[in-house]
Amino acid sequence: MTLRDIVQRLALEVVVDGGGLDREVSGGFSGDLLSNVLAAARPGNLWITIQRHVNVVGVAQVAGLSGVLLAGGEAPAPAVVAKAEEMGIPILLAPDAAFELAGRLHRVLLPEET
């Protein structure tokens, strides 16, 4: 499933498309500790986090993630948006809590398991 499909099915706001809404999403990862994301997230995962600082963009790129989904509805700072655009990292936004988003993403990606 692509990021574009997920944006539509979960009614997410696209903050930065990063030229990558057609990227395939292989799964999801939810977490806020950057070192844990680097160690445990898999390439192609969509990362759900409440972190909104510029390091999120670098972590997403290094880990090979399909994009970043910011939970809680608070938009990132302009510097974060600029860095994501520069690095081609999609940033999505939703008002829901990370727990809710993880459940919704799971149901979309793995409907036979729910």
PAVOMAR-860524 format. One record per residue: residue number from 1; residue in one letter; z, y, x of N, C-alpha, C, O in turn. Coordinates in Angstrom, 1 decimal, decimal comma. Layout:
residues N
R  resi  resn    n.pz    n.py    n.px   ca.pz   ca.py   ca.px    c.pz    c.py    c.px    o.pz    o.py    o.px
R   NUM     a       Z       Y       X       Z       Y       X       Z       Y       X       Z       Y       X
...
END
This chain:
residues 114
R  resi  resn    n.pz    n.py    n.px   ca.pz   ca.py   ca.px    c.pz    c.py    c.px    o.pz    o.py    o.px
R     1     m     0,0    -1,2     0,8     0,0     0,0     0,0     0,0     1,2     0,9     0,6     1,2     1,9
R     2     t    -0,7     2,3     0,5    -0,8     3,5     1,3     0,3     4,5     0,9     0,9     4,4    -0,2
R     3     l     0,5     5,4     1,8     1,4     6,5     1,5     1,0     7,3     0,2     1,8     7,6    -0,6
R     4     r    -0,3     7,4     0,0    -0,8     8,1    -1,2    -0,4     7,4    -2,4     0,0     8,0    -3,4
R     5     d    -0,5     6,0    -2,4    -0,1     5,2    -3,6     1,4     5,4    -3,8     1,8     5,6    -5,0
R     6     i     2,2     5,4    -2,8     3,7     5,6    -2,9     4,0     7,0    -3,5     4,8     7,1    -4,4
R     7     v     3,3     8,0    -3,0     3,6     9,4    -3,5     3,3     9,4    -5,0     4,1    10,0    -5,7
R     8     q     2,2     8,8    -5,4     1,9     8,8    -6,8     2,9     8,0    -7,7     3,3     8,5    -8,7
R     9     r     3,2     6,8    -7,2     4,0     5,9    -8,0     5,5     6,4    -8,1     6,2     6,2    -9,1
R    10     l     6,0     7,1    -7,0     7,4     7,5    -7,0     7,5     9,0    -7,3     8,6     9,6    -7,3
R    11     a     6,3     9,7    -7,6     6,3    11,1    -7,9     7,0    11,9    -6,8     7,9    12,7    -7,1
R    12     l     6,5    11,7    -5,6     7,1    12,4    -4,4     6,4    13,7    -4,2     5,2    13,9    -4,5
R    13     e     7,0    14,7    -3,6     6,4    15,9    -3,1     5,9    15,7    -1,7     6,6    15,2    -0,8
R    14     v     4,7    16,1    -1,4     4,1    16,1    -0,1     4,4    17,4     0,6     3,9    18,4     0,2
R    15     v     5,3    17,4     1,6     5,6    18,6     2,4     4,5    18,8     3,5     4,0    19,9     3,7
R    16     v     4,3    17,7     4,2     3,2    17,6     5,2     2,5    16,4     5,0     3,0    15,3     5,0
R    17     d     1,1    16,5     4,9     0,4    15,2     4,7     0,0    14,6     6,1    -0,2    13,4     6,2
R    18     g     0,1    15,4     7,1    -0,1    14,9     8,5    -1,4    14,2     8,7    -1,6    13,5     9,7
R    19     g    -2,4    14,4     7,8    -3,6    13,8     7,9    -3,5    12,3     7,7    -4,4    11,5     8,1
R    20     g    -2,4    11,8     7,1    -2,1    10,4     7,1    -1,7     9,8     5,8    -1,0     8,8     5,8
R    21     l    -2,0    10,4     4,7    -1,6     9,8     3,4    -2,3     8,5     3,1    -2,0     7,8     2,2
R    22     d    -3,4     8,2     3,9    -4,1     6,9     3,7    -3,5     5,8     4,7    -4,0     4,7     4,8
R    23     r    -2,4     6,2     5,4    -1,7     5,2     6,2    -1,1     4,1     5,4    -0,6     4,3     4,3
R    24     e    -1,2     2,9     5,9    -0,6     1,7     5,3     0,9     1,8     5,5     1,4     2,1     6,6
R    25     v     1,7     1,4     4,5     3,1     1,3     4,6     3,5    -0,2     4,5     3,2    -0,9     3,6
R    26     s     4,1    -0,6     5,6     4,4    -2,1     5,7     5,8    -2,4     5,2     6,1    -3,6     5,0
R    27     g     6,6    -1,4     5,0     8,0    -1,6     4,5     8,8    -0,3     4,5     8,2     0,8     4,8
R    28     g    10,0    -0,4     4,3    10,9     0,8     4,4    12,0     0,7     5,3    12,5    -0,4     5,6
R    29     f    12,6     1,8     5,7    13,8     1,8     6,5    14,6     3,0     6,1    14,1     4,1     6,0
R    30     s    15,9     2,8     5,8    16,8     3,9     5,4    17,9     4,0     6,4    18,6     3,0     6,7
R    31     g    18,1     5,2     6,9    19,1     5,4     7,9    19,1     6,8     8,4    18,0     7,5     8,4
R    32     d    20,2     7,3     8,9    20,3     8,7     9,4    20,7     8,8    10,9    20,7     9,8    11,5
R    33     l    21,0     7,7    11,5    21,4     7,6    12,9    20,1     7,4    13,7    19,5     6,3    13,7
R    34     l    19,6     8,4    14,4    18,3     8,4    15,1    18,2     7,2    16,0    17,1     6,6    16,1
R    35     s    19,2     6,9    16,8    19,1     5,7    17,7    19,0     4,4    17,0    18,3     3,5    17,5
R    36     n    19,6     4,3    15,8    19,4     3,1    15,0    18,0     3,0    14,4    17,4     1,9    14,4
R    37     v    17,4     4,1    14,1    16,0     4,1    13,6    15,1     3,7    14,7    14,2     2,8    14,5
R    38     l    15,3     4,2    15,9    14,5     3,8    17,1    14,6     2,3    17,4    13,7     1,7    17,8
R    39     a    15,8     1,8    17,2    16,1     0,4    17,5    15,6    -0,6    16,5    15,2    -1,7    16,8
R    40     a    15,7    -0,2    15,2    15,6    -1,2    14,1    14,4    -1,0    13,2    13,9    -1,9    12,6
R    41     a    13,9     0,2    13,1    12,7     0,4    12,2    11,5    -0,2    12,8    11,4    -0,3    14,0
R    42     r    10,6    -0,6    12,0     9,4    -1,3    12,4     8,2    -0,4    12,3     8,1     0,4    11,3
R    43     p     7,2    -0,4    13,1     6,0     0,4    13,0     5,4     0,2    11,6     5,4    -1,0    11,1
R    44     g     5,0     1,3    11,0     4,5     1,2     9,6     5,5     1,4     8,5     5,1     1,5     7,3
R    45     n     6,8     1,4     8,9     7,8     1,6     7,8     7,8     3,1     7,4     7,4     4,0     8,1
R    46     l     8,2     3,3     6,1     8,4     4,6     5,6     9,9     4,8     5,7    10,7     4,1     5,2
R    47     w    10,3     5,9     6,5    11,7     6,1     6,8    12,3     7,1     5,8    11,8     8,2     5,5
R    48     i    13,4     6,6     5,1    14,2     7,4     4,2    15,4     7,9     4,9    16,2     7,2     5,5
R    49     t    15,6     9,3     4,9    16,7     9,9     5,6    17,1    11,2     4,9    16,4    11,8     4,1
R    50     i    18,3    11,6     5,2    18,8    12,9     4,8    18,7    13,9     6,0    18,9    15,1     5,8
R    51     q    18,3    13,5     7,1    18,2    14,3     8,3    17,0    15,2     8,1    15,9    14,8     7,6
R    52     r    17,1    16,5     8,5    16,0    17,5     8,3    15,8    18,3     9,6    15,2    19,4     9,4
R    53     h    16,1    17,8    10,7    15,9    18,6    11,9    14,7    18,1    12,7    14,1    17,1    12,3
R    54     v    14,2    18,9    13,6    13,0    18,6    14,3    12,9    17,2    15,0    11,8    16,7    15,2
R    55     n    14,1    16,7    15,4    14,1    15,4    16,1    13,6    14,3    15,2    13,1    13,3    15,7
R    56     v    13,7    14,4    13,9    13,2    13,4    13,0    11,7    13,2    13,2    11,2    12,0    13,2
R    57     v    11,0    14,2    13,5     9,5    14,1    13,7     9,2    13,3    14,9     8,4    12,4    14,9
R    58     g     9,9    13,6    16,0     9,7    12,9    17,3    10,1    11,4    17,1     9,4    10,5    17,6
R    59     v    11,2    11,1    16,4    11,6     9,7    16,2    10,5     9,0    15,4    10,2     7,8    15,7
R    60     a    10,0     9,6    14,4     9,0     9,0    13,5     7,8     8,6    14,4     7,2     7,6    14,2
R    61     q     7,4     9,5    15,3     6,2     9,3    16,1     6,5     8,2    17,1     5,6     7,3    17,2
R    62     v     7,6     8,2    17,8     7,9     7,2    18,8     8,0     5,9    18,2     7,5     4,9    18,8
R    63     a     8,6     5,8    17,0     8,8     4,5    16,3     7,5     4,0    15,6     7,5     2,9    15,1
R    64     g     6,5     4,8    15,5     5,3     4,4    14,9     5,4     4,3    13,4     4,7     3,5    12,8
R    65     l     6,2     5,1    12,8     6,5     5,1    11,3     5,3     5,7    10,6     4,6     6,6    11,1
R    66     s     5,1     5,2     9,3     4,0     5,7     8,5     4,3     7,1     8,0     3,4     7,9     7,7
R    67     g     5,6     7,5     7,9     6,0     8,8     7,5     7,5     8,9     7,3     8,2     7,9     7,5
R    68     v     8,0    10,1     6,9     9,4    10,3     6,6     9,6    10,8     5,2     8,8    11,7     4,7
R    69     l    10,5    10,2     4,5    10,8    10,5     3,1    12,2    11,1     3,1    13,2    10,5     3,4
R    70     l    12,3    12,4     2,9    13,5    13,2     2,9    14,2    13,0     1,5    13,6    13,4     0,5
R    71     a    15,4    12,5     1,5    16,2    12,3     0,3    17,0    13,6     0,0    17,3    14,3     0,9
R    72     g    17,4    13,8    -1,3    18,3    14,8    -1,6    17,6    16,1    -2,1    18,3    17,0    -2,5
R    73     g    16,3    16,2    -1,9    15,6    17,4    -2,5    15,6    18,7    -1,6    14,9    19,6    -2,0
R    74     e    16,3    18,7    -0,5    16,3    19,9     0,3    15,2    19,9     1,3    15,0    18,9     2,0
R    75     a    14,3    20,9     1,2    13,2    21,0     2,1    13,5    21,2     3,5    14,6    21,8     3,8
R    76     p    12,7    20,7     4,5    13,0    20,9     5,9    12,7    22,4     6,3    12,0    23,1     5,6
R    77     a    13,2    22,8     7,4    13,0    24,1     7,9    11,5    24,3     8,4    10,9    23,3     8,6
R    78     p    11,0    25,5     8,4     9,6    25,7     8,8     9,3    25,2    10,2     8,2    24,7    10,4
R    79     a    10,2    25,2    11,1    10,0    24,6    12,4     9,7    23,1    12,4     8,9    22,6    13,1
R    80     v    10,4    22,4    11,5    10,2    21,0    11,3     8,8    20,7    10,7     8,1    19,8    11,1
R    81     v     8,5    21,5     9,7     7,1    21,4     9,1     6,0    21,6    10,1     5,1    20,9    10,2
R    82     a     6,2    22,7    10,9     5,2    23,0    11,9     5,1    21,8    12,9     4,0    21,5    13,3
R    83     k     6,2    21,3    13,4     6,2    20,2    14,3     5,5    18,9    13,7     4,7    18,2    14,4
R    84     a     5,8    18,6    12,5     5,2    17,5    11,8     3,7    17,7    11,6     2,9    16,7    11,8
R    85     e     3,3    18,9    11,3     1,8    19,2    11,2     1,2    19,0    12,6     0,1    18,4    12,7
R    86     e     1,8    19,5    13,6     1,3    19,4    15,0     1,2    17,9    15,5     0,2    17,6    16,1
R    87     m     2,2    17,1    15,1     2,2    15,7    15,5     1,5    14,7    14,5     1,4    13,6    14,8
R    88     g     1,1    15,3    13,4     0,5    14,4    12,4     1,4    13,4    11,7     1,0    12,3    11,4
R    89     i     2,6    13,9    11,5     3,6    13,0    10,8     3,8    13,4     9,4     4,2    14,5     9,1
R    90     p     3,4    12,6     8,4     3,6    12,9     7,0     5,1    13,1     6,7     6,0    12,2     7,1
R    91     i     5,5    14,1     5,9     6,8    14,3     5,4     6,7    14,4     3,9     6,0    15,2     3,4
R    92     l     7,5    13,6     3,3     7,6    13,6     1,8     9,0    14,0     1,4     9,9    13,9     2,2
R    93     l     9,2    14,4     0,1    10,4    14,9    -0,3    10,7    14,4    -1,8     9,8    14,3    -2,6
R    94     a    11,9    14,1    -2,0    12,4    13,7    -3,4    13,8    14,2    -3,6    14,6    14,3    -2,7
R    95     p    14,1    14,5    -4,9    15,4    14,9    -5,2    16,5    13,8    -5,2    17,7    14,1    -5,2
R    96     d    16,0    12,6    -5,3    16,9    11,4    -5,4    17,8    11,2    -4,1    17,4    11,6    -3,0
R    97     a    18,9    10,5    -4,3    19,7    10,0    -3,2    18,9     8,9    -2,4    18,1     8,3    -3,0
R    98     a    19,3     8,7    -1,2    18,6     7,7    -0,3    18,7     6,3    -0,9    17,8     5,5    -0,9
R    99     f    19,9     6,0    -1,5    20,1     4,7    -2,1    19,1     4,5    -3,3    18,5     3,4    -3,3
R   100     e    18,9     5,5    -4,1    18,0     5,4    -5,2    16,6     5,2    -4,7    15,8     4,4    -5,2
R   101     l    16,2     6,0    -3,7    14,8     6,0    -3,2    14,5     4,6    -2,6    13,4     4,1    -2,7
R   102     a    15,5     4,1    -1,9    15,3     2,7    -1,2    15,1     1,7    -2,3    14,2     0,8    -2,1
R   103     g    15,8     1,7    -3,4    15,6     0,8    -4,5    14,2     1,0    -5,1    13,5     0,0    -5,4
R   104     r    13,8     2,2    -5,4    12,5     2,5    -6,0    11,4     2,0    -5,0    10,4     1,5    -5,5
R   105     l    11,5     2,3    -3,7    10,5     1,9    -2,8    10,4     0,4    -2,7     9,3    -0,1    -2,6
R   106     h    11,5    -0,2    -2,7    11,5    -1,7    -2,6    10,8    -2,3    -3,8    10,0    -3,2    -3,7
R   107     r    11,0    -1,8    -5,0    10,4    -2,3    -6,2     8,8    -2,0    -6,2     8,1    -2,9    -6,7
R   108     v     8,4    -1,0    -5,6     7,0    -0,7    -5,4     6,3    -1,6    -4,4     5,3    -2,1    -4,6
R   109     l     7,0    -1,7    -3,3     6,4    -2,5    -2,2     6,5    -4,0    -2,4     5,6    -4,8    -2,0
R   110     l     7,6    -4,5    -3,0     7,8    -5,9    -3,2     8,2    -6,2    -4,7     9,3    -6,7    -4,9
R   111     p     7,3    -6,0    -5,6     7,6    -6,1    -7,0     8,0    -7,6    -7,4     8,8    -7,7    -8,3
R   112     e     7,5    -8,6    -6,7     7,8   -10,0    -7,1     9,3   -10,3    -6,7     9,8   -11,3    -7,2
R   113     e     9,9    -9,5    -5,9    11,3    -9,8    -5,5    12,3    -9,2    -6,4    13,5    -9,4    -6,2
R   114     t    11,9    -8,3    -7,3    12,9    -7,6    -8,1    13,0    -8,2    -9,5    13,8    -7,7   -10,3
END
